Amino acid sequence: MAEQKQLFPFFSEPPQFRRPGPPLYAQLADVLRQQIENGMLPPGAKLPNLLRMAEIFGVARVTARQAVQLLCLEGLLTSRQGRGIHVARQLPARPHEKMRTSWKAMVKRIEGASVELLDAADVPDCPLLAAWDLPPAPAYRYMRRVHIKDGVRFAYIDLYLDKTIYDRAPERFNATTVIPVMDELNVNVSKARQELTIGGASPEAAQHLDIPCGAPVALVRRYACDETGRAIYAALVVHPGDRVRFDIDLVR
């Protein structure tokens, strides 16, 4: 334990791996990855050799080796004969979905993304509105899709758009993210709100976002209303948890 505290001072006690659970090497990789990404293991830091790491964490040497190999493939570690195991000096950039606090900021954040359309239909109502008790539009265009930006699948979304708005530019709405197109059309949004909770990826969301089933995700429920208070847009959005970041100014 003393050696572990010296090599990994951020642990107050050895991590408790889940048994049964995901493979031990994946759990160990998760532990090390988290400490690299939060800066507790800084770029260039040297890790103990595989034998010592296995002893410290109470796993087999092959488990430690698999964890290190996985993180090397991700670009977080380097391992060289005679030099040992180090945190990479230049960590790979990880795209993040920055959660903003205004409609206009959200327009800028998601504009330019491409869309993989999974399902679409004209529907008479929007089931998402039941949670908010909002007056509905006469009809909606429903779309299930994946949003992609810079090669990253950053959102799996079920959305409902007022059919009269959709009919103004159906090709544009099908080809890119909906909110920037609404802005281009000067759709009047008088009220908009989103709620975020943390959950686990469903099998379908995991498949389309290329993440493990049950992986942490941010679940965002969002709506927008016109000047009459009618809900013209509603969506349930799933973001991979490791690609969401809040930047909040606590002093104004």
C-alpha positions in Angstrom: 0.0 0.0 0.0 2.8 2.4 0.8 4.4 1.8 -2.6 1.0 2.3 -4.3 0.6 5.7 -2.5 4.1 6.7 -3.7 3.5 5.7 -7.3 -0.2 6.6 -7.4 -0.7 9.2 -4.7 -4.3 10.0 -5.9 -5.6 6.7 -4.6 -6.6 6.6 -0.9 -7.0 2.9 -1.2 -6.8 0.3 -4.0 -9.6 0.5 -6.6 -12.3 -2.1 -6.1 -12.7 -3.9 -9.4 -16.1 -5.4 -10.2 -16.2 -9.2 -10.1 -18.2 -10.2 -12.1 -18.0 -7.2 -14.4 -16.2 -6.0 -17.5 -12.7 -7.6 -18.2 -10.2 -6.6 -15.5 -7.8 -5.2 -18.0 -10.6 -2.8 -19.2 -11.4 -1.8 -15.6 -7.7 -1.1 -14.9 -7.4 0.8 -18.2 -10.4 2.9 -17.1 -8.7 3.7 -13.8 -5.5 4.8 -15.5 -7.3 6.7 -18.3 -9.3 8.7 -15.8 -6.2 9.8 -14.0 -4.4 10.7 -17.2 -7.3 12.8 -18.5 -7.8 14.6 -15.2 -4.1 15.5 -14.9 -3.2 13.4 -11.9 -0.9 11.4 -14.2 0.7 14.3 -16.2 2.2 14.0 -19.6 5.6 12.3 -19.5 5.0 10.7 -16.0 6.6 7.3 -15.6 4.5 4.3 -14.5 5.9 1.2 -12.8 6.8 -1.8 -14.8 4.1 -4.4 -15.6 5.1 -6.7 -12.7 5.0 -4.0 -10.1 1.8 -2.6 -11.6 0.2 -6.0 -11.3 1.2 -6.3 -7.7 0.1 -2.8 -6.8 -3.4 -3.3 -8.3 -3.8 -6.9 -7.3 -4.2 -8.3 -10.9 -2.3 -10.7 -13.1 0.7 -9.4 -15.1 -1.1 -10.3 -18.3 -4.0 -8.0 -17.2 -1.7 -5.1 -16.6 -0.1 -5.7 -20.0 -3.5 -5.7 -21.8 -4.5 -2.5 -20.0 -1.2 -0.8 -21.0 -1.6 -2.0 -24.6 -5.1 -0.6 -24.8 -4.0 2.8 -23.6 -1.0 2.7 -26.0 -3.4 2.1 -28.8 -5.5 5.1 -27.6 -2.3 7.3 -27.6 -2.4 7.9 -23.9 0.7 5.8 -23.0 4.0 4.9 -24.6 5.8 1.7 -23.8 9.4 1.0 -25.0 11.9 -1.7 -24.2 14.5 -0.3 -21.9 12.6 3.0 -21.3 9.5 1.8 -19.5 5.9 2.9 -19.6 5.2 6.6 -19.7 2.2 8.9 -20.1 2.4 10.3 -23.6 3.9 13.8 -23.8 1.3 14.9 -26.3 -2.1 13.6 -25.4 -4.5 13.0 -28.3 -7.2 15.7 -28.6 -10.6 14.5 -27.6 -13.6 16.4 -29.1 -16.0 17.5 -26.5 -19.7 18.6 -26.7 -19.6 21.9 -24.8 -23.0 22.4 -23.2 -24.1 26.1 -23.6 -26.7 28.1 -21.9 -28.4 30.0 -24.8 -30.2 29.1 -28.0 -27.8 31.2 -30.1 -24.7 29.5 -28.6 -26.2 26.1 -29.3 -26.8 27.1 -33.0 -23.1 28.0 -33.3 -22.0 24.8 -31.5 -23.8 22.3 -33.8 -23.8 24.1 -37.1 -21.8 22.3 -39.8 -22.5 18.8 -38.5 -23.6 16.1 -40.9 -26.5 13.7 -40.3 -27.1 10.0 -40.6 -30.9 9.7 -40.9 -32.2 6.5 -39.3 -36.0 6.9 -39.4 -38.5 9.6 -40.4 -42.3 10.0 -40.6 -45.1 12.6 -40.4 -46.8 12.1 -37.0 -49.9 13.7 -35.4 -48.4 14.4 -32.0 -45.2 14.5 -29.9 -45.0 12.1 -26.9 -42.1 14.1 -25.4 -44.4 17.0 -24.6 -46.2 15.0 -21.8 -43.3 15.8 -19.4 -43.7 19.6 -20.0 -47.4 20.1 -20.4 -46.9 22.3 -23.5 -49.5 23.0 -26.2 -48.6 21.1 -29.4 -48.3 22.0 -33.0 -51.1 20.5 -35.3 -48.6 17.9 -36.7 -44.9 17.1 -36.5 -42.1 15.6 -38.6 -40.4 12.9 -36.6 -36.7 12.1 -37.2 -34.4 9.7 -35.6 -30.7 10.4 -36.5 -27.1 10.5 -35.6 -25.2 13.8 -35.7 -21.5 13.7 -36.7 -18.9 16.4 -36.6 -15.2 16.1 -37.4 -15.7 12.4 -37.8 -17.1 12.0 -34.2 -20.6 10.6 -33.7 -21.6 13.0 -30.9 -25.3 12.7 -30.7 -28.1 10.1 -31.1 -31.4 12.0 -31.3 -35.1 11.5 -31.5 -36.7 14.9 -32.5 -40.1 16.3 -33.4 -40.3 19.5 -35.6 -43.5 21.4 -36.4 -44.5 20.1 -39.8 -45.2 23.5 -41.2 -41.6 24.5 -40.4 -40.2 21.3 -41.8 -42.1 21.8 -45.1 -40.3 25.1 -45.6 -37.0 23.4 -46.2 -37.2 19.6 -46.1 -34.0 18.9 -47.9 -32.0 21.2 -45.5 -33.6 19.7 -42.5 -32.8 16.2 -43.7 -29.2 17.0 -44.5 -28.0 18.8 -41.4 -28.8 19.7 -37.8 -32.2 21.1 -37.3 -31.6 24.1 -35.0 -29.2 26.0 -37.3 -31.7 25.6 -40.2 -34.4 27.0 -38.0 -32.2 29.9 -37.3 -31.5 30.4 -41.1 -35.3 30.5 -41.7 -35.7 33.1 -38.9 -38.0 30.8 -37.0 -39.2 32.8 -33.9 -38.2 31.0 -30.7 -39.7 32.8 -27.8 -38.9 30.1 -25.1 -36.5 27.2 -25.1 -35.3 24.9 -22.3 -33.2 21.8 -21.9 -32.7 19.3 -19.0 -29.7 17.1 -18.7 -29.4 13.9 -16.7 -26.7 11.2 -16.5 -27.6 7.6 -17.5 -26.4 4.5 -19.3 -26.4 3.9 -23.1 -29.2 1.8 -24.4 -28.3 -1.0 -26.8 -29.5 1.0 -29.8 -27.8 4.3 -28.7 -24.6 2.4 -28.0 -24.7 0.8 -31.5 -25.1 4.1 -33.3 -22.6 6.1 -31.1 -20.0 3.3 -31.3 -19.8 3.0 -27.5 -20.3 0.1 -25.1 -23.8 -0.7 -24.0 -24.4 0.8 -20.6 -21.6 3.3 -21.0 -22.2 6.7 -19.3 -24.1 9.1 -21.4 -25.7 12.6 -21.1 -29.4 12.5 -21.7 -30.8 15.8 -22.8 -34.5 16.7 -23.1 -35.0 19.9 -25.1 -37.9 21.9 -26.3 -38.5 25.3 -28.1 -41.8 27.3 -28.4 -43.0 30.0 -30.7 -44.5 33.3 -29.6 -47.9 31.6 -29.0 -46.3 29.2 -26.5 -46.8 26.2 -28.9 -44.0 23.6 -28.9 -42.5 23.8 -32.4 -39.5 21.6 -31.6 -38.8 18.8 -29.0 -35.9 16.3 -28.8 -34.4 13.6 -26.7 -30.6 13.7 -27.3 -28.0 11.1 -26.1 -24.4 12.3 -25.9 -21.5 10.0 -25.1 -20.5 10.9 -21.5 -16.8 11.3 -22.3 -17.6 13.9 -24.9 -19.6 16.2 -22.8 -18.1 19.1 -20.9 -19.7 22.0 -19.0 -17.9 25.4 -19.0 -19.7 27.4 -16.4 -18.6 30.9 -15.3 -19.3 30.9 -11.5 -18.6 34.6 -11.1 -20.4 37.2 -13.2 
